[in-house]
Each structure stands twice: as C-alpha cells, then as structure tokens.
Amino acid sequence: MELLGVIGWPVLDRIGPVSPHGLGIALGYLGGSWWMLREGRKRGLNEDHVGTILLWALVGAIFGARFFYVLGHLEDFESFVDMLKIWEGGISLIGGIAGAVFFAYPVMRRYGYRFPQVMDSAAIGLAFGIMIGRIGDLVIGDHLGKPTLFPGAWGYRGGELPGPWTGSEATGWVAPLEGGLVEQITRESATLCRATPDGFGCAEVIAQGPGVHQTALYDFVIALGLFFLLRWLSKLPRREGVLIMSFAIAYGTGRVITDFLRVDKTYFGLTGSQLTAIGVIVISVFTLWRYWRNPLPEQAAGQLPGEGGATTVGQPERPTTDFEPPREPGMTEPPPGSASSEPGDTAPGPHD
C-alpha cells in the first residue's frame, strides 16, 4: 500500500547541451523580471530604472547565492579557486535573494525610490521566479530529502542524479551527508544511515521508506500558492510594504518547515536558511504589528493614499502610493502619469 503513494519520474541531467537546472533559473529570473516591470508601473517606477535595478539584482543574486553557500560549507573547499567554481554546483536560494537586495538597494536609493515601494513591485515576481526555477530542480532530481512513508513520497525512476549523489541506475545511488550520515536510494526504497568510516556504507539505519521527501516539489507548491495569494492581495487596499512582508512570512515559514525534511549543516539545530528566514519573519511580523497599531489616517477612514477607493469596471488599476517619479535630466515638468500629472491623466507611470 505504501508504494501506491509514491510519485516519481526519470531525472534528466541534460536536455541536449542544456542544463535544466540552469534553464529553470534563467527562465525564473526573466519571468520574475517581467512581473516586476508590470507591477512597478503601478507604483511609479520608471521602466528604465527597474531594468537597472534588475541588472544589479542579478549580479547580487549570483554573488549571494554562491557566497552564502560557501560560507556555510567552508570545509568542503580546498582553495579560493574551488570556491569560485559555481558551475560545479552549490548555491543558496535565500543567499541569492539576500545578495540581490543588497546589490540593488543603493540603486533604488539613487533613483529616489523607497525600499518597500520597490520590494512590493518585486514580491509577485519573486514567487513566480522561484516557482519556475524549481521546475528545473524537479527535472534533475535535486534537493532530495530524508526517506519517508508520507503519501506522495518521491521515488527514483531512473536517470543520473546530481551531486553529491554517486552511483548508477543498476547499483543505486549514495550521497554522503552532514553529520556523518549517508543516504542510499534505489528504485525500490530509500535509506538514511549512520555512515561507515569510508563515508559511503551503512553502519546503522536511521530511517527508511519507499521514497524520499522531494523538498523542491514542496517549494514549488509553496511558491505557486504564494503567487496566487499575492496576486489577490495586490488587488486589495493595503499599506506599502504589505506585499513583500507577506511574501517573506509565508515563504520563510515554508522554508523553515521543509528544511527539517532534509539533511544539511546546522547551527544550534537549524540550517543557515532557517535562521535567516526566522530573522526576516520576525522583522516582518513586527512591522505588520506596528502597521496595525498605528494605521494611517486614510486607512482609518477605509482608504489608502493614492488608492482613491475601489476601482470600478473600465478604469485602470490605480497605483498604491502617491509617489512622484524623479524627473529625467533636462525635464521641466513631471513625466506623464506621475502623481502631479494633469487631472484626467490616469496612466500609472512613465512608459505605461
């Protein structure tokens, strides 16, 4: 009966010369960027400015994804050159998001935008990008967790698993893990053990099941649900910053839970991603609590600044703030569609 609940598919390390993992990351970035451009118009963001912010966010994401992974696994690298070999695998999604924000923040400020104004524009795109990126992880069979009897466990069905797995379809696959553990997976079952001295044999069985937790699949489902939740929230009157903090709380909670389902390096019993997520969750919850305790005067009356009440059929969606985009060099009048445009000009921003 346990086998009836196991799902699985043959994994693909390559589709011709293309890595599904890399393709998923690239498409996720492009799709998330499209959503940020779309949402940014509603919040007074200039498209050219958003393009520059996204470029620096991409540089920061690449740096942060590798930097934070290396920082948490220093003992796995023999030299600085090894640390730079990002193409050999080893990146952190949470680190990538942190790096993107760190690199893009000075650009936001240079253009005169508020941090929550830009991050609200990015929230839906973040969820969408993670969702698309995880499809690449699912194709290659990445982020496999602990053995489980859970209905919906993932079972190996053929193909070459990515590192740290070694083996073959015929003999099964073995992965040495943190804490002196080793995991073995075949078409029939998965086993987590305390490792023998060579790091690959099983000295003591800890957990066993017909499949494993596929944490990339869980992350995909979380991001998919969050995408639709944020789309719904974006249509409601709300205070600036609510969208990105909702993303941070929901996605961070999901990561805290799913990281318990796989073996990774821990600090005080938690992974680096869990500790980071908890910190962001606490800050976001505290800020939302402050919002609740100190509503804006317009909120008290049931209306947000710049929202003008609910939109009616046939009217374009209004921006969520009264922000006036910076004037371009040489311009004497605000760009069309800014908060100070002539009455009747309902365009939410330049180049809309």
ROMARTI-89120 format. One record per residue (C-alpha): residue in one letter; z, x negated, y negated; residue number from 1. Coordinates in nm, 3 decimals. Example, Ala and Ser with C-alpha at 12.3 -4.5 7.8 and 13.67 -1.06 7.14 Angstrom:
% residues 2
(node 'A' (0.780 -1.230 0.450) 1)
(node 'S' (0.714 -1.367 0.106) 2)
***
This chain:
% residues 352
(node 'M' (0.000 0.000 0.000) 1)
(node 'E' (0.070 -0.289 -0.239) 2)
(node 'L' (-0.289 -0.406 -0.212) 3)
(node 'L' (-0.415 -0.070 -0.340) 4)
(node 'G' (-0.265 -0.154 -0.680) 5)
(node 'V' (-0.428 -0.496 -0.712) 6)
(node 'I' (-0.721 -0.536 -0.951) 7)
(node 'G' (-0.941 -0.844 -0.976) 8)
(node 'W' (-1.285 -0.987 -1.031) 9)
(node 'P' (-1.469 -1.315 -0.966) 10)
(node 'V' (-1.399 -1.552 -1.253) 11)
(node 'L' (-1.677 -1.736 -1.437) 12)
(node 'D' (-1.615 -2.081 -1.579) 13)
(node 'R' (-1.963 -2.088 -1.734) 14)
(node 'I' (-2.239 -1.844 -1.813) 15)
(node 'G' (-2.528 -2.090 -1.808) 16)
(node 'P' (-2.430 -2.360 -2.059) 17)
(node 'V' (-2.191 -2.128 -2.246) 18)
(node 'S' (-1.813 -2.116 -2.205) 19)
(node 'P' (-1.697 -1.751 -2.201) 20)
(node 'H' (-1.367 -1.868 -2.346) 21)
(node 'G' (-1.530 -2.036 -2.644) 22)
(node 'L' (-1.775 -1.749 -2.689) 23)
(node 'G' (-1.487 -1.499 -2.695) 24)
(node 'I' (-1.306 -1.699 -2.964) 25)
(node 'A' (-1.623 -1.727 -3.176) 26)
(node 'L' (-1.708 -1.356 -3.149) 27)
(node 'G' (-1.345 -1.264 -3.218) 28)
(node 'Y' (-1.347 -1.470 -3.537) 29)
(node 'L' (-1.677 -1.320 -3.653) 30)
(node 'G' (-1.570 -0.965 -3.572) 31)
(node 'G' (-1.232 -1.010 -3.740) 32)
(node 'S' (-1.406 -1.158 -4.046) 33)
(node 'W' (-1.631 -0.852 -4.074) 34)
(node 'W' (-1.328 -0.625 -4.074) 35)
(node 'M' (-1.154 -0.835 -4.338) 36)
(node 'L' (-1.460 -0.819 -4.566) 37)
(node 'R' (-1.472 -0.443 -4.517) 38)
(node 'E' (-1.102 -0.388 -4.582) 39)
(node 'G' (-1.089 -0.642 -4.865) 40)
(node 'R' (-1.329 -0.435 -5.078) 41)
(node 'K' (-1.074 -0.152 -5.081) 42)
(node 'R' (-0.808 -0.386 -5.218) 43)
(node 'G' (-1.005 -0.552 -5.496) 44)
(node 'L' (-1.108 -0.867 -5.308) 45)
(node 'N' (-1.433 -1.032 -5.411) 46)
(node 'E' (-1.661 -1.087 -5.108) 47)
(node 'D' (-1.736 -1.447 -5.207) 48)
(node 'H' (-1.364 -1.514 -5.237) 49)
(node 'V' (-1.299 -1.361 -4.896) 50)
(node 'G' (-1.570 -1.582 -4.749) 51)
(node 'T' (-1.398 -1.893 -4.884) 52)
(node 'I' (-1.058 -1.772 -4.763) 53)
(node 'L' (-1.203 -1.712 -4.416) 54)
(node 'L' (-1.359 -2.059 -4.407) 55)
(node 'W' (-1.027 -2.227 -4.481) 56)
(node 'A' (-0.854 -1.990 -4.238) 57)
(node 'L' (-1.098 -2.107 -3.967) 58)
(node 'V' (-1.018 -2.473 -4.038) 59)
(node 'G' (-0.646 -2.394 -4.033) 60)
(node 'A' (-0.674 -2.192 -3.713) 61)
(node 'I' (-0.841 -2.480 -3.529) 62)
(node 'F' (-0.583 -2.726 -3.657) 63)
(node 'G' (-0.283 -2.499 -3.599) 64)
(node 'A' (-0.389 -2.387 -3.252) 65)
(node 'R' (-0.408 -2.746 -3.132) 66)
(node 'F' (-0.122 -2.888 -3.338) 67)
(node 'F' (0.139 -2.639 -3.221) 68)
(node 'Y' (0.025 -2.668 -2.859) 69)
(node 'V' (0.052 -3.047 -2.873) 70)
(node 'L' (0.389 -3.022 -3.048) 71)
(node 'G' (0.524 -2.816 -2.759) 72)
(node 'H' (0.372 -3.037 -2.487) 73)
(node 'L' (0.402 -3.392 -2.621) 74)
(node 'E' (0.494 -3.531 -2.281) 75)
(node 'D' (0.154 -3.423 -2.145) 76)
(node 'F' (-0.039 -3.662 -2.371) 77)
(node 'E' (-0.066 -4.037 -2.326) 78)
(node 'S' (-0.223 -4.118 -2.663) 79)
(node 'F' (-0.316 -3.975 -3.001) 80)
(node 'V' (-0.679 -3.964 -2.889) 81)
(node 'D' (-0.581 -3.737 -2.599) 82)
(node 'M' (-0.417 -3.503 -2.849) 83)
(node 'L' (-0.748 -3.462 -3.032) 84)
(node 'K' (-0.944 -3.358 -2.720) 85)
(node 'I' (-0.925 -2.987 -2.791) 86)
(node 'W' (-1.235 -2.926 -2.577) 87)
(node 'E' (-1.030 -3.015 -2.269) 88)
(node 'G' (-0.809 -2.711 -2.325) 89)
(node 'G' (-0.468 -2.647 -2.469) 90)
(node 'I' (-0.443 -2.421 -2.775) 91)
(node 'S' (-0.186 -2.175 -2.909) 92)
(node 'L' (-0.288 -1.835 -3.047) 93)
(node 'I' (0.030 -1.798 -3.251) 94)
(node 'G' (-0.018 -2.154 -3.377) 95)
(node 'G' (-0.374 -2.068 -3.475) 96)
(node 'I' (-0.262 -1.768 -3.681) 97)
(node 'A' (0.008 -1.978 -3.849) 98)
(node 'G' (-0.241 -2.254 -3.930) 99)
(node 'A' (-0.492 -2.005 -4.069) 100)
(node 'V' (-0.233 -1.856 -4.305) 101)
(node 'F' (-0.104 -2.200 -4.412) 102)
(node 'F' (-0.452 -2.333 -4.498) 103)
(node 'A' (-0.575 -2.011 -4.663) 104)
(node 'Y' (-0.268 -1.941 -4.878) 105)
(node 'P' (-0.350 -2.192 -5.157) 106)
(node 'V' (-0.699 -2.040 -5.183) 107)
(node 'M' (-0.552 -1.690 -5.216) 108)
(node 'R' (-0.331 -1.808 -5.500) 109)
(node 'R' (-0.611 -1.999 -5.670) 110)
(node 'Y' (-0.811 -1.676 -5.691) 111)
(node 'G' (-0.508 -1.487 -5.820) 112)
(node 'Y' (-0.455 -1.260 -5.520) 113)
(node 'R' (-0.120 -1.150 -5.389) 114)
(node 'F' (-0.029 -1.262 -5.037) 115)
(node 'P' (0.031 -0.912 -4.892) 116)
(node 'Q' (-0.286 -0.788 -5.063) 117)
(node 'V' (-0.497 -1.038 -4.868) 118)
(node 'M' (-0.299 -1.012 -4.545) 119)
(node 'D' (-0.324 -0.632 -4.541) 120)
(node 'S' (-0.700 -0.682 -4.561) 121)
(node 'A' (-0.679 -0.915 -4.260) 122)
(node 'A' (-0.448 -0.704 -4.039) 123)
(node 'I' (-0.710 -0.486 -3.869) 124)
(node 'G' (-0.938 -0.787 -3.824) 125)
(node 'L' (-0.660 -0.986 -3.660) 126)
(node 'A' (-0.607 -0.716 -3.398) 127)
(node 'F' (-0.982 -0.682 -3.342) 128)
(node 'G' (-1.033 -1.059 -3.316) 129)
(node 'I' (-0.752 -1.102 -3.062) 130)
(node 'M' (-0.891 -0.815 -2.855) 131)
(node 'I' (-1.240 -0.971 -2.840) 132)
(node 'G' (-1.103 -1.321 -2.780) 133)
(node 'R' (-0.900 -1.203 -2.483) 134)
(node 'I' (-1.217 -1.080 -2.312) 135)
(node 'G' (-1.323 -1.444 -2.282) 136)
(node 'D' (-0.984 -1.528 -2.128) 137)
(node 'L' (-1.027 -1.249 -1.873) 138)
(node 'V' (-1.374 -1.369 -1.774) 139)
(node 'I' (-1.249 -1.720 -1.691) 140)
(node 'G' (-0.918 -1.608 -1.537) 141)
(node 'D' (-0.693 -1.773 -1.796) 142)
(node 'H' (-0.324 -1.703 -1.871) 143)
(node 'L' (-0.222 -1.610 -1.519) 144)
(node 'G' (0.146 -1.526 -1.493) 145)
(node 'K' (0.408 -1.501 -1.220) 146)
(node 'P' (0.349 -1.330 -0.883) 147)
(node 'T' (0.426 -0.959 -0.889) 148)
(node 'L' (0.428 -0.640 -0.683) 149)
(node 'F' (0.351 -0.446 -1.002) 150)
(node 'P' (0.067 -0.189 -0.961) 151)
(node 'G' (-0.223 -0.338 -1.148) 152)
(node 'A' (-0.140 -0.695 -1.050) 153)
(node 'W' (-0.437 -0.929 -1.077) 154)
(node 'G' (-0.578 -1.069 -0.756) 155)
(node 'Y' (-0.806 -1.370 -0.722) 156)
(node 'R' (-1.155 -1.267 -0.608) 157)
(node 'G' (-1.349 -1.593 -0.623) 158)
(node 'G' (-1.479 -1.844 -0.874) 159)
(node 'E' (-1.339 -2.159 -1.032) 160)
(node 'L' (-1.008 -2.118 -1.217) 161)
(node 'P' (-0.949 -2.320 -1.536) 162)
(node 'G' (-0.690 -2.597 -1.571) 163)
(node 'P' (-0.414 -2.654 -1.479) 164)
(node 'W' (-0.541 -2.497 -1.154) 165)
(node 'T' (-0.692 -2.724 -0.890) 166)
(node 'G' (-0.844 -2.628 -0.554) 167)
(node 'S' (-1.132 -2.415 -0.429) 168)
(node 'E' (-1.215 -2.068 -0.302) 169)
(node 'A' (-1.175 -2.183 0.057) 170)
(node 'T' (-0.836 -2.357 0.023) 171)
(node 'G' (-0.686 -2.156 -0.261) 172)
(node 'W' (-0.562 -2.279 -0.599) 173)
(node 'V' (-0.248 -2.467 -0.704) 174)
(node 'A' (-0.103 -2.518 -1.052) 175)
(node 'P' (0.195 -2.745 -1.133) 176)
(node 'L' (0.408 -2.569 -1.395) 177)
(node 'E' (0.700 -2.640 -1.625) 178)
(node 'G' (1.049 -2.681 -1.485) 179)
(node 'G' (0.946 -2.837 -1.156) 180)
(node 'L' (0.769 -2.522 -1.038) 181)
(node 'V' (0.433 -2.476 -0.871) 182)
(node 'E' (0.220 -2.165 -0.825) 183)
(node 'Q' (-0.029 -2.105 -0.546) 184)
(node 'I' (-0.290 -1.829 -0.539) 185)
(node 'T' (-0.544 -1.720 -0.277) 186)
(node 'R' (-0.750 -1.408 -0.221) 187)
(node 'E' (-0.460 -1.261 -0.020) 188)
(node 'S' (-0.147 -1.347 -0.221) 189)
(node 'A' (0.027 -1.549 -0.491) 190)
(node 'T' (0.345 -1.758 -0.455) 191)
(node 'L' (0.574 -1.926 -0.708) 192)
(node 'C' (0.784 -2.211 -0.564) 193)
(node 'R' (1.006 -2.499 -0.649) 194)
(node 'A' (0.772 -2.793 -0.614) 195)
(node 'T' (0.793 -3.076 -0.365) 196)
(node 'P' (0.822 -3.430 -0.508) 197)
(node 'D' (0.442 -3.465 -0.538) 198)
(node 'G' (0.438 -3.157 -0.764) 199)
(node 'F' (0.191 -2.954 -0.557) 200)
(node 'G' (0.374 -2.843 -0.238) 201)
(node 'C' (0.617 -2.555 -0.196) 202)
(node 'A' (0.977 -2.654 -0.128) 203)
(node 'E' (1.139 -2.315 -0.192) 204)
(node 'V' (0.977 -1.976 -0.254) 205)
(node 'I' (1.097 -1.807 -0.575) 206)
(node 'A' (0.858 -1.511 -0.599) 207)
(node 'Q' (0.566 -1.375 -0.401) 208)
(node 'G' (0.322 -1.089 -0.429) 209)
(node 'P' (-0.033 -0.974 -0.365) 210)
(node 'G' (-0.129 -1.075 -0.719) 211)
(node 'V' (-0.002 -1.210 -1.050) 212)
(node 'H' (0.065 -1.077 -1.398) 213)
(node 'Q' (-0.259 -1.119 -1.595) 214)
(node 'T' (-0.098 -1.166 -1.937) 215)
(node 'A' (-0.435 -1.192 -2.113) 216)
(node 'L' (-0.508 -0.838 -1.994) 217)
(node 'Y' (-0.175 -0.718 -2.130) 218)
(node 'D' (-0.253 -0.891 -2.461) 219)
(node 'F' (-0.595 -0.723 -2.469) 220)
(node 'V' (-0.437 -0.379 -2.422) 221)
(node 'I' (-0.176 -0.451 -2.692) 222)
(node 'A' (-0.443 -0.564 -2.940) 223)
(node 'L' (-0.664 -0.264 -2.859) 224)
(node 'G' (-0.379 -0.019 -2.920) 225)
(node 'L' (-0.277 -0.205 -3.234) 226)
(node 'F' (-0.633 -0.193 -3.368) 227)
(node 'F' (-0.636 0.188 -3.349) 228)
(node 'L' (-0.280 0.212 -3.486) 229)
(node 'L' (-0.368 0.002 -3.791) 230)
(node 'R' (-0.688 0.199 -3.848) 231)
(node 'W' (-0.474 0.515 -3.856) 232)
(node 'L' (-0.213 0.360 -4.086) 233)
(node 'S' (-0.484 0.235 -4.321) 234)
(node 'K' (-0.578 0.596 -4.399) 235)
(node 'L' (-0.222 0.693 -4.498) 236)
(node 'P' (-0.045 0.637 -4.831) 237)
(node 'R' (0.162 0.323 -4.789) 238)
(node 'R' (0.311 0.031 -4.975) 239)
(node 'E' (0.133 -0.303 -4.994) 240)
(node 'G' (0.227 -0.526 -4.701) 241)
(node 'V' (0.300 -0.244 -4.456) 242)
(node 'L' (-0.018 -0.305 -4.255) 243)
(node 'I' (0.035 -0.676 -4.192) 244)
(node 'M' (0.405 -0.629 -4.120) 245)
(node 'S' (0.325 -0.351 -3.873) 246)
(node 'F' (0.086 -0.590 -3.702) 247)
(node 'A' (0.348 -0.866 -3.698) 248)
(node 'I' (0.619 -0.643 -3.550) 249)
(node 'A' (0.402 -0.478 -3.284) 250)
(node 'Y' (0.208 -0.784 -3.174) 251)
(node 'G' (0.512 -1.010 -3.195) 252)
(node 'T' (0.712 -0.774 -2.975) 253)
(node 'G' (0.430 -0.769 -2.723) 254)
(node 'R' (0.418 -1.149 -2.711) 255)
(node 'V' (0.793 -1.174 -2.662) 256)
(node 'I' (0.768 -0.942 -2.361) 257)
(node 'T' (0.456 -1.090 -2.199) 258)
(node 'D' (0.576 -1.449 -2.232) 259)
(node 'F' (0.862 -1.362 -1.994) 260)
(node 'L' (0.596 -1.285 -1.732) 261)
(node 'R' (0.456 -1.639 -1.713) 262)
(node 'V' (0.597 -1.989 -1.674) 263)
(node 'D' (0.587 -2.210 -1.983) 264)
(node 'K' (0.802 -2.465 -2.160) 265)
(node 'T' (1.112 -2.303 -2.311) 266)
(node 'Y' (1.370 -2.385 -2.576) 267)
(node 'F' (1.705 -2.209 -2.531) 268)
(node 'G' (1.536 -1.985 -2.274) 269)
(node 'L' (1.245 -1.882 -2.498) 270)
(node 'T' (0.893 -2.017 -2.543) 271)
(node 'G' (0.773 -2.152 -2.875) 272)
(node 'S' (0.557 -1.840 -2.921) 273)
(node 'Q' (0.857 -1.615 -2.856) 274)
(node 'L' (1.074 -1.799 -3.108) 275)
(node 'T' (0.801 -1.784 -3.372) 276)
(node 'A' (0.733 -1.417 -3.302) 277)
(node 'I' (1.103 -1.327 -3.325) 278)
(node 'G' (1.131 -1.504 -3.661) 279)
(node 'V' (0.830 -1.316 -3.801) 280)
(node 'I' (0.959 -0.985 -3.658) 281)
(node 'V' (1.298 -1.031 -3.825) 282)
(node 'I' (1.139 -1.109 -4.163) 283)
(node 'S' (0.901 -0.812 -4.135) 284)
(node 'V' (1.171 -0.565 -4.030) 285)
(node 'F' (1.399 -0.683 -4.312) 286)
(node 'T' (1.119 -0.646 -4.567) 287)
(node 'L' (1.032 -0.297 -4.448) 288)
(node 'W' (1.400 -0.206 -4.465) 289)
(node 'R' (1.405 -0.330 -4.825) 290)
(node 'Y' (1.099 -0.116 -4.896) 291)
(node 'W' (1.276 0.186 -4.750) 292)
(node 'R' (1.592 0.122 -4.952) 293)
(node 'N' (1.401 0.056 -5.274) 294)
(node 'P' (1.096 0.286 -5.290) 295)
(node 'L' (0.852 0.257 -5.576) 296)
(node 'P' (0.877 0.537 -5.836) 297)
(node 'E' (0.534 0.661 -5.728) 298)
(node 'Q' (0.649 0.665 -5.364) 299)
(node 'A' (0.949 0.875 -5.457) 300)
(node 'A' (0.705 1.127 -5.602) 301)
(node 'G' (0.488 1.108 -5.291) 302)
(node 'Q' (0.211 0.891 -5.437) 303)
(node 'L' (0.137 0.518 -5.437) 304)
(node 'P' (-0.002 0.323 -5.730) 305)
(node 'G' (-0.378 0.343 -5.729) 306)
(node 'E' (-0.386 0.587 -5.439) 307)
(node 'G' (-0.431 0.895 -5.657) 308)
(node 'G' (-0.315 1.118 -5.375) 309)
(node 'A' (-0.511 1.204 -5.064) 310)
(node 'T' (-0.883 1.154 -5.075) 311)
(node 'T' (-1.100 1.461 -5.048) 312)
(node 'V' (-1.416 1.512 -4.850) 313)
(node 'G' (-1.711 1.341 -5.016) 314)
(node 'Q' (-1.500 1.093 -5.215) 315)
(node 'P' (-1.494 0.721 -5.129) 316)
(node 'E' (-1.165 0.586 -4.996) 317)
(node 'R' (-0.956 0.457 -5.286) 318)
(node 'P' (-0.805 0.109 -5.299) 319)
(node 'T' (-0.438 0.083 -5.205) 320)
(node 'T' (-0.345 -0.114 -5.519) 321)
(node 'D' (-0.428 -0.124 -5.889) 322)
(node 'F' (-0.535 -0.487 -5.863) 323)
(node 'E' (-0.800 -0.611 -6.105) 324)
(node 'P' (-1.018 -0.885 -5.953) 325)
(node 'P' (-1.040 -1.212 -6.151) 326)
(node 'R' (-1.331 -1.233 -6.391) 327)
(node 'E' (-1.617 -1.456 -6.291) 328)
(node 'P' (-1.686 -1.761 -6.515) 329)
(node 'G' (-1.869 -1.654 -6.829) 330)
(node 'M' (-1.794 -1.283 -6.787) 331)
(node 'T' (-1.650 -1.096 -7.085) 332)
(node 'E' (-1.595 -0.766 -6.904) 333)
(node 'P' (-1.415 -0.694 -6.576) 334)
(node 'P' (-1.651 -0.676 -6.278) 335)
(node 'P' (-1.774 -0.328 -6.181) 336)
(node 'G' (-1.537 -0.140 -5.958) 337)
(node 'S' (-1.219 -0.313 -6.084) 338)
(node 'A' (-0.911 -0.118 -6.184) 339)
(node 'S' (-1.014 -0.128 -6.552) 340)
(node 'S' (-1.375 -0.010 -6.498) 341)
(node 'E' (-1.512 0.283 -6.689) 342)
(node 'P' (-1.397 0.629 -6.576) 343)
(node 'G' (-1.618 0.765 -6.304) 344)
(node 'D' (-1.688 0.423 -6.153) 345)
(node 'T' (-1.533 0.473 -5.812) 346)
(node 'A' (-1.657 0.158 -5.640) 347)
(node 'P' (-1.355 -0.016 -5.485) 348)
(node 'G' (-1.461 -0.369 -5.576) 349)
(node 'P' (-1.740 -0.606 -5.668) 350)
(node 'H' (-2.047 -0.618 -5.443) 351)
(node 'D' (-1.941 -0.299 -5.263) 352)
***
